[in-house]
Amino acid sequence: MNQTDFSQRDRDDPIAYKREAFELPSDTIYFDGNSLGALPKQVAQAVDETTRMQWGSDLIKSWNQHDWINLPTTVGAKIARLIGAHDDEVICCDSISVNLFKVICAAISEVGNDQRRVILSTHDNFPTDLYMVQGVESFLGQQRCELKLVEEAELINAIDKNTVAVLATEVNFRTGRRLDLQQLSQAAHGQGALIVADLAHSAGVMPIHLTEWQVDYAVGCTYKYLNAGPGAPAFVYVNQRHHASLKQPLQGWFGHTNPFAFEPKYQAAKGIQKMLVGTPPVLSMQAVNAALDCFDDVPMEQVRTKSMQLTQAFQQQMTAHSWSPDFELISPPHAEQRGSQLSYAHPKAYEICQALIERGVIADFRAPNYIRFGFAPLYNQFQEIERAIVILDDIMTTQTYLDPRWQTRLTVT
Ligand SMILES: *Cc1c(COP(=O)(O)O)cnc(C)c1O
């Protein structure tokens, strides 16, 4: 593929105009939107306005006047539309980790018993997902909660009468492999078990149909493909059929049926509201609110189509060089089987990643020896792929990645 092809593809791209909605430094090619999404211009504006015009001038009145109090539900409803859920099934709060604690406990209290105590997940799930279950396990004891880990390919067949819930991350953070949530959901229900889905690497980059797939619980973050900024609050989804019996142990005052009655006894609110714990982080929740508007006019199918085209184009460019055989693609070879990233194993992955960053191509490194390229269809361009490959080619052929500067590692990789 030559240069005209890439610029032609950008001209033909129906969502190319979306890039304008983002602040992006001109000397940077950003392939890390799967870790921290770029800044939407509207977010900077919304945070500024909330700070100065709302907090700064209306002070505490803002909770009512600017509807801060309902942000978790109104923002939750906006997220619901992106993940195929009903508006009242999603709420914005806390982090994925904290929300996992709530939903794992909710699942145990709903279907757990002496026999049924296993939370089934995969060895290479994101560590926090596993840590949170380990925490529940050590707190409740193994007679109530036991974490069992299997290989991804064996997950579906490992579900049995002892399973409380399958804890599945739709897109694997290392390899980018995509699991079939609908199939897992059916298999879990067939055994009387539930499914908890982690949408960290899928929300905002592909169509998701939680209600249609009958997923029981789900969690996801807003700072990756949803572009809401560092540490922005996460979301949690609970299927309507669990709302009446829903119970989770972090019984904070925001999950009370009437927080401002200040009653000494906890009485749970109705439905998804029960997932709330404490005061929402208004500044970053306004950031989530504004960031979601970027998706208003783009169908998720179109986002997915471009995402697959981007990974295919990059994958193809990675095969055309003398150094290509040293990069082992650890993502599935077909775009339909993966999310919006490509991961390559290389013995010098860390050093190559640092050399790329120095040249303005931002990818990330994941232990032990993977380099990850994430593609954000709302702002990445086909031409960026071509430019990045030229830079990578230079780094590989001149071997600048062997520079001793990159022998020591940074804290955040
Ligand atoms: C990014 C990510 C998380 C992050 O969890 P937080 O508690 O929000 O920091 C969790 N799970 C997966 C699969 C992730 O990719």
The ligand as a Tripos MOL2 file, in Angstrom:
@<TRIPOS>MOLECULE
LIG
   15    15     1     0     0
SMALL
NO_CHARGES

@<TRIPOS>ATOM
      1 C1         -7.9750   -0.9710   32.7020 C.3       1 LIG1
      2 C2         -8.6250   -2.1710   33.2980 C.ar      1 LIG1
      3 C3         -9.0860   -2.1670   34.6230 C.ar      1 LIG1
      4 C4         -8.8310   -0.9810   35.5190 C.3       1 LIG1
      5 O1         -9.4790   -1.0480   36.7410 O.3       1 LIG1
      6 P1         -9.6440    0.2560   37.6460 P.3       1 LIG1
      7 O2        -10.1160   -0.2710   38.9400 O.co2     1 LIG1
      8 O3        -10.6580    1.1380   36.9780 O.co2     1 LIG1
      9 O4         -8.3030    0.9150   37.7410 O.co2     1 LIG1
     10 C5         -9.7570   -3.2850   35.0810 C.ar      1 LIG1
     11 N1         -9.9610   -4.3680   34.2830 N.ar      1 LIG1
     12 C6         -9.5170   -4.4020   33.0010 C.ar      1 LIG1
     13 C7         -9.7760   -5.5940   32.1500 C.3       1 LIG1
     14 C8         -8.8180   -3.3140   32.4850 C.ar      1 LIG1
     15 O5         -8.3460   -3.3550   31.2360 O.3       1 LIG1
@<TRIPOS>BOND
     1     1     2 1
     2     2     3 ar
     3     2    14 ar
     4     3     4 1
     5     3    10 ar
     6     4     5 1
     7     5     6 1
     8     6     7 2
     9     6     8 1
    10     6     9 1
    11    10    11 ar
    12    11    12 ar
    13    12    13 1
    14    12    14 ar
    15    14    15 1
@<TRIPOS>SUBSTRUCTURE
     1 LIG1         1 GROUP 0 **** ****
